[in-house]
Each structure stands twice: as structure tokens, then as C-alpha cells.
Amino acid sequence: MYDFLALGDTVTDAFIRLKDAQTHCNIKTDTCELCVRFGDKVPYESVQVLPGVGNPANAAVAAARLELKSGLVTDLGDDREGDECAAVFEREKVAADFVRRHKGMKTNYHYVLWYEADRTILVKHEEYPYAMADIGEPRWLYFSSLAQGTEAYHDEIADYLEAHPAIKLAFQPNTFQILESKRLSRLYQRAEVVACNVEEAQKILKTDERDLAKLLDSMHTLGPKIVLITDGPKGAYASDVAQAWFMPPYPDPAPPVDRTGAGDAFASTFVAALALGEPLQTALAWAPINSMSVVQKVGAQEGLLTRAEIQKWLASAPGDYQPKEI
């Protein structure tokens, strides 16, 4: 039986390092655009290809490094990129019992426009013949990241979870799953944990509310027992209905190199700590450390830490690095 089984799409990310670009931001809407010269030849600095990534794969690797028996439920093509993804799972000790390879199909391939410490991702999800596998009863199922058009697959997943009430569900919704929160209400209702950032919570709830205590309460009305809301460099918030906590960020040892995967590291480490039997406050203290480490490297997995490494960072944490009741 798996301690931690992640479910969702796997991708290969090609990081294209840009220097000859600009960002234009709208102060009123707090949105920014990445801009390059139109109709011109724009030089790039480098390309780095990282296979076997994506929210679920990142979570599975994080759990494996934290000494959980970790596996992945995902779909790949039968191409070279699929082989490279499978090699990553083997190297990271992520079980591939439920990894399906589809003959004649491609593995998801995304292009990451990497400018300064942030990224803009060009995404394309292949249309696999999804079907819910008989995964037994893992202690935790970490579900995230499927594309539009997979509504029937979501229904199958919800059916499976309802037939196996012992499985604890952690749900980290992606863009499609956020926009379809009403359609996917069974998953929100079934969740032990729902993890998202502030902007995603607002979209799920269809509100402009910025008060984090109110956002936490409103998210609980959808059904999850625990709600985790991250707020970037400002910190994070978690609530188990009875009590809510704020967790400050762990100080960066150096300026971030690449913020890709910071949210995945935070959410998956939080859930992995719970799966290891740690209390919510401890999970909330572990998560920012892995997130801090990930942004010091390129991509979402290289910086993921072991339990011993997290404990080492905890031992040298500032005195005010601890959860605070709100």
C-alpha cells in the first residue's frame, strides 16, 4: 500500500532563458505581461530540458525524498520524452505501477519562457484515453493538474474515492480545475486538504475578498477539512476549521533563481508531513523550507530536500519562524 500516490498529467519542460525581453505591469489589476519584439529575431541565452515534471510528478518526487512510499498515476506517450520521464521516476524511487504509455501518442511538452526569476509557460496537453486505474487504497491520493476535456475522468476519480472512504484526498487544483469548481464539487467535498494560492482561492470562490481569514472560512464551505492558501513571499495560511495559522516565509539564502515549482513544493511537502503523522503546525513549518530550496535551482525538482535536510534548515531558522494563530 502506498503512503502517497500522486495523480495527474506529467510533462517535459523546456526552459528557454530570455534576457532580451521586458515586463509591463498594470498597477490597477496587479497583472503583468512578458514582452518581446514582434516580428523580429529574439536571441535567447540557453535551453534546459527537464523531463518528468508537472504538479503530480513534482509532488511524488517530494514525497519520495521525504521517505514516503510514493507512486504516480499518469499517462505518457511512447516517445523519447516518455522514456526520459520514466527514467526520472526510476531514479527518484517513484513507483510507476500506474504509469500508462500510449502507443502512437506524444508525451506532454511545455515551453517555459524564463525571464529573471519568473516564468511564463506555453502549455499543451495531449488528449489521452484517460481511465481510472484500480489503485487499491493508498493512504493519501494527491490529485492535481488535468486539462479541460477530462470531466468524465474526474467523475471516475470521484466515484473511486467515494467507494474507498479510507483514502485521504489532497487536491491541488490547476487552472481548469479552478474554473470548474462547481462542476468538480464532489472532489472539493471529499478532500482532506485543498491547496491553492490567494488568487486561485478568489477564482474558486468567485470573489475579490483579500481577507485571508475570510477566504479560509469560505473555502471550508466547499467541504475540505484542511485548507492551505499560499501568498507568495508574504507567507501562507492554513486552517482545520477549529483554528487558523499564518506561517511566514523561510528567509532566502540568496536571491531566487527560478520560481517554477515553488507552489508544488509547498503544497506537497505540507501534505507529505501530514502523511508522516506530523501535526498541521509542523507541516506548515516544513513547507516553506522546501519551497525556499526549490527556487534556488532551475525547475521544480532539483531543490527538493530530504527529511534530514529540512530538519537542518529548521534548526537554523530565525526565532520568529513559527506558525502564528490568527
VOPA-169580 format. One record per residue (C-alpha): residue number from 1; y, z, x. Coordinates in nm, 2 decimals, padded with zeros to 4 digits, m for minus. Layout:
VOPA-169580
PAKE   num        v        w        u
PAKE   NUM        Y        Z        X
...
//
This chain:
VOPA-169580
PAKE   num        v        w        u
PAKE     1    00.00    00.00    00.00
PAKE     2    00.34   m00.10    00.14
PAKE     3    00.62    00.16    00.17
PAKE     4    00.88   m00.11    00.14
PAKE     5    00.84   m00.46    00.01
PAKE     6    01.14   m00.69    00.00
PAKE     7    01.15   m00.99   m00.24
PAKE     8    01.38   m01.29   m00.24
PAKE     9    01.48   m01.60   m00.05
PAKE    10    01.46   m01.64    00.32
PAKE    11    01.69   m01.87    00.51
PAKE    12    01.77   m02.01    00.86
PAKE    13    02.13   m01.95    00.95
PAKE    14    02.31   m02.19    01.19
PAKE    15    02.62   m02.01    01.33
PAKE    16    02.89   m02.26    01.42
PAKE    17    03.15   m02.08    01.63
PAKE    18    03.50   m02.21    01.54
PAKE    19    03.82   m02.15    01.73
PAKE    20    04.05   m02.44    01.62
PAKE    21    04.10   m02.30    01.27
PAKE    22    04.33   m02.08    01.06
PAKE    23    04.31   m01.84    00.77
PAKE    24    04.56   m01.85    00.48
PAKE    25    04.57   m01.54    00.26
PAKE    26    04.72   m01.47   m00.08
PAKE    27    04.86   m01.12   m00.09
PAKE    28    04.87   m01.10   m00.47
PAKE    29    04.50   m01.19   m00.51
PAKE    30    04.37   m01.05   m00.18
PAKE    31    04.18   m01.37   m00.12
PAKE    32    04.18   m01.58    00.20
PAKE    33    04.08   m01.94    00.28
PAKE    34    03.94   m02.08    00.61
PAKE    35    04.13   m02.39    00.70
PAKE    36    04.06   m02.67    00.95
PAKE    37    04.24   m03.01    00.99
PAKE    38    04.13   m03.25    00.71
PAKE    39    04.00   m03.59    00.82
PAKE    40    04.00   m03.50    01.19
PAKE    41    03.75   m03.42    01.46
PAKE    42    03.75   m03.04    01.49
PAKE    43    03.59   m02.90    01.80
PAKE    44    03.35   m02.61    01.79
PAKE    45    03.26   m02.36    02.07
PAKE    46    02.88   m02.32    02.01
PAKE    47    02.59   m02.32    01.77
PAKE    48    02.34   m02.04    01.74
PAKE    49    02.04   m02.08    01.51
PAKE    50    01.88   m01.77    01.36
PAKE    51    01.56   m01.82    01.16
PAKE    52    01.40   m01.56    00.92
PAKE    53    01.72   m01.41    00.78
PAKE    54    01.87   m01.36    00.43
PAKE    55    01.92   m01.04    00.24
PAKE    56    01.54   m00.96    00.17
PAKE    57    01.43   m01.06    00.52
PAKE    58    01.70   m00.86    00.68
PAKE    59    01.60   m00.56    00.47
PAKE    60    01.23   m00.60    00.56
PAKE    61    01.32   m00.60    00.93
PAKE    62    01.54   m00.30    00.89
PAKE    63    01.27   m00.10    00.72
PAKE    64    01.01   m00.21    00.98
PAKE    65    01.23   m00.09    01.26
PAKE    66    01.27    00.24    01.08
PAKE    67    00.89    00.28    01.09
PAKE    68    00.81    00.20    00.73
PAKE    69    00.51   m00.02    00.64
PAKE    70    00.72   m00.32    00.55
PAKE    71    00.64   m00.66    00.40
PAKE    72    00.81   m00.96    00.24
PAKE    73    00.77   m01.17   m00.07
PAKE    74    00.93   m01.50   m00.01
PAKE    75    00.90   m01.88   m00.02
PAKE    76    00.92   m02.12    00.27
PAKE    77    00.88   m02.49    00.34
PAKE    78    00.60   m02.63    00.55
PAKE    79    00.86   m02.75    00.81
PAKE    80    00.95   m02.63    01.16
PAKE    81    01.21   m02.39    01.02
PAKE    82    00.93   m02.23    00.81
PAKE    83    00.72   m02.19    01.13
PAKE    84    01.02   m02.02    01.30
PAKE    85    01.08   m01.79    01.01
PAKE    86    00.71   m01.69    01.01
PAKE    87    00.73   m01.62    01.38
PAKE    88    01.02   m01.38    01.32
PAKE    89    00.82   m01.18    01.07
PAKE    90    00.53   m01.15    01.30
PAKE    91    00.74   m01.04    01.59
PAKE    92    00.92   m00.78    01.37
PAKE    93    00.60   m00.65    01.23
PAKE    94    00.69   m00.75    00.87
PAKE    95    00.37   m00.83    00.68
PAKE    96    00.36   m01.18    00.55
PAKE    97    00.07   m01.14    00.29
PAKE    98    00.31   m01.26    00.01
PAKE    99    00.49   m01.54    00.20
PAKE   100    00.42   m01.87    00.04
PAKE   101    00.45   m02.21    00.22
PAKE   102    00.52   m02.51    00.01
PAKE   103    00.38   m02.85    00.12
PAKE   104    00.64   m03.12    00.15
PAKE   105    00.94   m02.88    00.09
PAKE   106    01.21   m02.76    00.33
PAKE   107    01.30   m02.41    00.43
PAKE   108    01.64   m02.29    00.31
PAKE   109    01.90   m02.37    00.57
PAKE   110    02.26   m02.24    00.57
PAKE   111    02.56   m02.32    00.79
PAKE   112    02.77   m02.02    00.89
PAKE   113    03.13   m02.11    00.99
PAKE   114    03.20   m01.82    01.23
PAKE   115    03.57   m01.76    01.29
PAKE   116    03.70   m01.45    01.47
PAKE   117    03.48   m01.16    01.34
PAKE   118    03.41   m01.30    00.99
PAKE   119    03.21   m01.59    00.85
PAKE   120    03.21   m01.84    00.56
PAKE   121    02.86   m01.96    00.47
PAKE   122    02.77   m02.30    00.33
PAKE   123    02.46   m02.23    00.12
PAKE   124    02.18   m02.45   m00.03
PAKE   125    01.87   m02.30   m00.20
PAKE   126    01.56   m02.52   m00.23
PAKE   127    01.40   m02.53   m00.57
PAKE   128    01.06   m02.38   m00.50
PAKE   129    00.79   m02.33   m00.78
PAKE   130    00.85   m01.96   m00.79
PAKE   131    00.58   m01.73   m00.94
PAKE   132    00.55   m01.36   m00.92
PAKE   133    00.26   m01.26   m00.70
PAKE   134    00.02   m00.97   m00.76
PAKE   135    00.18   m00.73   m00.50
PAKE   136   m00.01   m00.42   m00.61
PAKE   137    00.21   m00.11   m00.62
PAKE   138    00.44   m00.08   m00.32
PAKE   139    00.63    00.25   m00.32
PAKE   140    00.96    00.06   m00.31
PAKE   141    01.04   m00.30   m00.41
PAKE   142    01.37   m00.42   m00.26
PAKE   143    01.49   m00.72   m00.46
PAKE   144    01.78   m00.94   m00.36
PAKE   145    01.91   m01.30   m00.33
PAKE   146    01.76   m01.57   m00.55
PAKE   147    01.95   m01.88   m00.66
PAKE   148    02.06   m02.00   m01.00
PAKE   149    01.78   m02.16   m01.20
PAKE   150    01.54   m01.88   m01.13
PAKE   151    01.59   m01.69   m01.45
PAKE   152    01.22   m01.73   m01.55
PAKE   153    01.11   m01.59   m01.22
PAKE   154    01.35   m01.29   m01.27
PAKE   155    01.18   m01.24   m01.61
PAKE   156    00.84   m01.24   m01.44
PAKE   157    00.96   m00.98   m01.18
PAKE   158    01.10   m00.76   m01.46
PAKE   159    00.77   m00.79   m01.65
PAKE   160    00.57   m00.68   m01.34
PAKE   161    00.80   m00.38   m01.28
PAKE   162    00.76   m00.27   m01.64
PAKE   163    00.38   m00.30   m01.61
PAKE   164    00.39   m00.09   m01.29
PAKE   165    00.63    00.20   m01.35
PAKE   166    00.54    00.38   m01.03
PAKE   167    00.72    00.12   m00.82
PAKE   168    01.08    00.22   m00.73
PAKE   169    01.32   m00.07   m00.75
PAKE   170    01.62   m00.12   m00.52
PAKE   171    01.83   m00.40   m00.64
PAKE   172    02.10   m00.56   m00.42
PAKE   173    02.22   m00.85   m00.64
PAKE   174    02.36   m01.17   m00.48
PAKE   175    02.63   m01.39   m00.63
PAKE   176    02.41   m01.55   m00.91
PAKE   177    02.26   m01.21   m01.00
PAKE   178    02.60   m01.05   m01.02
PAKE   179    02.74   m01.32   m01.25
PAKE   180    02.43   m01.29   m01.47
PAKE   181    02.42   m00.91   m01.50
PAKE   182    02.38   m00.93   m01.88
PAKE   183    02.10   m01.18   m01.86
PAKE   184    01.93   m00.96   m01.59
PAKE   185    01.99   m00.63   m01.77
PAKE   186    01.62   m00.54   m01.75
PAKE   187    01.64   m00.52   m01.37
PAKE   188    01.96   m00.31   m01.37
PAKE   189    01.80   m00.07   m01.63
PAKE   190    01.48   m00.05   m01.42
PAKE   191    01.65    00.01   m01.09
PAKE   192    01.62    00.34   m00.89
PAKE   193    01.90    00.21   m00.67
PAKE   194    02.16   m00.06   m00.73
PAKE   195    02.37   m00.15   m00.42
PAKE   196    02.68   m00.36   m00.41
PAKE   197    03.04   m00.36   m00.27
PAKE   198    03.36   m00.29   m00.47
PAKE   199    03.44   m00.65   m00.56
PAKE   200    03.08   m00.71   m00.67
PAKE   201    03.08   m00.40   m00.89
PAKE   202    03.40   m00.52   m01.05
PAKE   203    03.24   m00.86   m01.13
PAKE   204    02.92   m00.70   m01.26
PAKE   205    03.13   m00.47   m01.49
PAKE   206    03.39   m00.74   m01.56
PAKE   207    03.67   m00.50   m01.48
PAKE   208    03.97   m00.47   m01.25
PAKE   209    03.91   m00.10   m01.21
PAKE   210    03.96    00.03   m00.85
PAKE   211    03.89    00.40   m00.90
PAKE   212    03.56    00.44   m00.73
PAKE   213    03.45    00.74   m00.93
PAKE   214    03.50    00.54   m01.25
PAKE   215    03.32    00.24   m01.10
PAKE   216    03.02    00.46   m01.01
PAKE   217    03.01    00.60   m01.36
PAKE   218    03.03    00.26   m01.52
PAKE   219    02.76    00.12   m01.30
PAKE   220    02.53    00.41   m01.41
PAKE   221    02.57    00.29   m01.77
PAKE   222    02.37   m00.02   m01.68
PAKE   223    02.07    00.20   m01.60
PAKE   224    02.03    00.27   m01.23
PAKE   225    01.95    00.63   m01.12
PAKE   226    02.15    00.59   m00.79
PAKE   227    02.45    00.37   m00.74
PAKE   228    02.57    00.27   m00.39
PAKE   229    02.91    00.10   m00.36
PAKE   230    03.05    00.00   m00.02
PAKE   231    03.41   m00.06    00.05
PAKE   232    03.41   m00.23    00.39
PAKE   233    03.59   m00.05    00.67
PAKE   234    03.71    00.21    00.42
PAKE   235    03.37    00.37    00.38
PAKE   236    03.11    00.39    00.10
PAKE   237    03.03    00.58   m00.22
PAKE   238    02.71    00.69   m00.37
PAKE   239    02.62    00.87   m00.69
PAKE   240    02.30    01.00   m00.85
PAKE   241    02.47    01.08   m01.19
PAKE   242    02.49    01.45   m01.12
PAKE   243    02.71    01.42   m00.81
PAKE   244    02.90    01.16   m00.62
PAKE   245    02.98    01.14   m00.25
PAKE   246    03.21    00.95   m00.02
PAKE   247    03.09    00.85    00.33
PAKE   248    03.34    00.75    00.60
PAKE   249    03.25    00.46    00.83
PAKE   250    03.10    00.53    01.17
PAKE   251    03.36    00.45    01.44
PAKE   252    03.31    00.11    01.60
PAKE   253    03.23    00.15    01.98
PAKE   254    03.40   m00.19    02.02
PAKE   255    03.57   m00.45    01.80
PAKE   256    03.32   m00.62    01.57
PAKE   257    03.17   m00.94    01.70
PAKE   258    03.04   m01.07    01.37
PAKE   259    03.03   m00.90    01.03
PAKE   260    02.73   m01.10    00.89
PAKE   261    02.47   m00.87    00.76
PAKE   262    02.67   m00.55    00.76
PAKE   263    02.62   m00.50    00.39
PAKE   264    02.25   m00.58    00.41
PAKE   265    02.21   m00.33    00.70
PAKE   266    02.39   m00.06    00.50
PAKE   267    02.20   m00.11    00.17
PAKE   268    01.86   m00.15    00.33
PAKE   269    01.90    00.15    00.56
PAKE   270    02.01    00.36    00.27
PAKE   271    01.70    00.27    00.07
PAKE   272    01.47    00.29    00.37
PAKE   273    01.59    00.65    00.43
PAKE   274    01.51    00.74    00.07
PAKE   275    01.17    00.58    00.12
PAKE   276    01.12    00.80    00.42
PAKE   277    01.18    01.11    00.20
PAKE   278    01.53    01.18    00.32
PAKE   279    01.79    01.32    00.07
PAKE   280    02.07    01.10   m00.06
PAKE   281    02.33    01.26    00.17
PAKE   282    02.12    01.18    00.48
PAKE   283    02.06    00.82    00.36
PAKE   284    02.43    00.79    00.32
PAKE   285    02.49    00.91    00.68
PAKE   286    02.23    00.67    00.83
PAKE   287    02.35    00.36    00.66
PAKE   288    02.69    00.32    00.83
PAKE   289    02.54    00.36    01.17
PAKE   290    02.31    00.06    01.13
PAKE   291    02.60   m00.14    00.98
PAKE   292    02.82   m00.05    01.27
PAKE   293    02.55   m00.16    01.52
PAKE   294    02.48   m00.49    01.34
PAKE   295    02.84   m00.61    01.36
PAKE   296    02.83   m00.56    01.74
PAKE   297    02.58   m00.86    01.76
PAKE   298    02.56   m01.21    01.62
PAKE   299    02.37   m01.23    01.30
PAKE   300    02.22   m00.98    01.07
PAKE   301    01.91   m00.85    01.26
PAKE   302    01.97   m00.82    01.63
PAKE   303    02.17   m00.50    01.60
PAKE   304    01.93   m00.32    01.36
PAKE   305    01.83    00.02    01.50
PAKE   306    01.52    00.23    01.52
PAKE   307    01.50    00.58    01.38
PAKE   308    01.54    00.73    01.73
PAKE   309    01.85    00.52    01.79
PAKE   310    02.00    00.63    01.46
PAKE   311    01.93    00.99    01.55
PAKE   312    02.10    00.94    01.88
PAKE   313    02.42    00.80    01.72
PAKE   314    02.41    01.08    01.47
PAKE   315    02.40    01.34    01.75
PAKE   316    02.72    01.20    01.90
PAKE   317    02.90    01.15    01.57
PAKE   318    03.26    01.28    01.52
PAKE   319    03.28    01.62    01.34
PAKE   320    03.41    01.47    01.02
PAKE   321    03.13    01.21    01.00
PAKE   322    02.95    01.36    00.69
PAKE   323    02.93    01.30    00.32
PAKE   324    03.21    01.45    00.11
PAKE   325    03.17    01.53   m00.26
PAKE   326    03.41    01.36   m00.49
//
